[in-house]
Amino acid sequence: MASIQPLGDRVVVRPKPAEEKTDSGLYIPDSAQEKPQKGTVVAIGPGRVEDGTKIDLTVSEGDQVLYGKYSGTEVTLDGDDYLIMRETDIFGIIED
């Protein structure tokens, strides 16, 4: 199995699957499904350097995060879909 090691302040996120059914039980066709805006962080980069100081990332592997609808670059690795985005594209960490 291949793995991704992001560079700098980039983060690899596995998007949560899109809703396929409404609360009332109606199935939503693929063309009408909204892009997911939640996902799980699966890998993080080492951080960025700003003015000679290393700044570590705030998120960590396993965090559930909320990100912008059009954030990141979609990649497929071993049949699984991922998003690679900068940490600044993440709006927040979801805590249960």
C-alpha positions in Angstrom: 0.0 0.0 0.0 1.3 3.4 -0.9 1.3 6.3 1.5 1.4 10.1 1.2 3.8 12.3 3.2 2.7 15.9 2.8 5.3 18.7 2.7 5.4 22.0 4.6 2.0 23.0 6.1 0.0 20.6 4.0 -2.5 18.1 5.3 -4.0 15.0 3.8 -7.7 14.5 4.6 -10.0 11.6 3.9 -13.4 13.2 3.1 -16.5 11.9 4.8 -18.8 10.2 2.3 -21.5 12.4 0.8 -25.0 11.9 2.1 -26.9 9.4 -0.1 -30.2 9.5 1.6 -32.3 12.3 3.2 -33.6 12.1 6.8 -37.0 11.2 5.4 -35.5 8.3 3.4 -35.3 9.6 -0.1 -32.2 8.7 -2.1 -30.2 11.6 -3.5 -28.8 11.1 -7.0 -25.0 11.5 -7.5 -25.5 14.6 -9.5 -27.4 16.3 -6.7 -25.1 15.3 -3.8 -23.2 18.1 -2.0 -19.5 17.9 -1.7 -18.5 16.8 1.8 -17.0 19.5 4.0 -15.9 17.2 6.8 -13.2 14.6 6.9 -10.5 12.9 8.9 -6.8 14.0 8.9 -4.7 11.0 7.8 -1.3 12.7 7.4 0.3 16.0 8.2 3.5 17.8 7.0 6.3 18.9 9.3 5.1 22.6 9.5 6.3 25.8 7.9 9.2 28.1 8.5 8.4 31.8 9.0 11.1 34.4 9.6 13.5 31.6 10.5 11.1 30.1 13.1 9.5 26.7 12.6 5.8 26.7 13.2 4.2 23.3 13.9 0.7 22.4 12.6 -2.3 22.7 14.9 -4.1 19.7 13.6 -2.9 16.1 14.1 -3.6 12.7 12.6 -7.0 11.4 13.4 -8.7 14.8 14.0 -12.1 15.3 12.5 -12.0 18.6 10.6 -14.3 21.1 8.8 -13.0 22.6 5.6 -14.2 24.8 2.7 -16.3 23.3 0.0 -13.8 23.8 -2.7 -10.6 23.4 -0.6 -7.7 21.2 -1.5 -6.6 19.1 -4.4 -8.4 15.7 -5.0 -6.1 12.7 -5.3 -6.9 9.0 -5.6 -4.4 6.5 -4.0 -5.0 2.7 -4.1 -8.7 3.4 -4.9 -9.3 5.7 -2.0 -10.0 9.4 -2.4 -8.1 12.1 -0.4 -7.8 15.8 -0.4 -4.4 17.5 0.0 -4.8 21.1 1.4 -2.9 23.7 3.4 -3.7 23.9 7.1 -5.2 27.4 6.5 -7.9 25.8 4.4 -9.2 24.0 7.5 -11.8 26.0 9.4 -11.8 24.0 12.6 -11.5 20.7 14.5 -14.8 18.9 15.3 -14.9 17.7 18.9 -17.4 15.1 19.9 
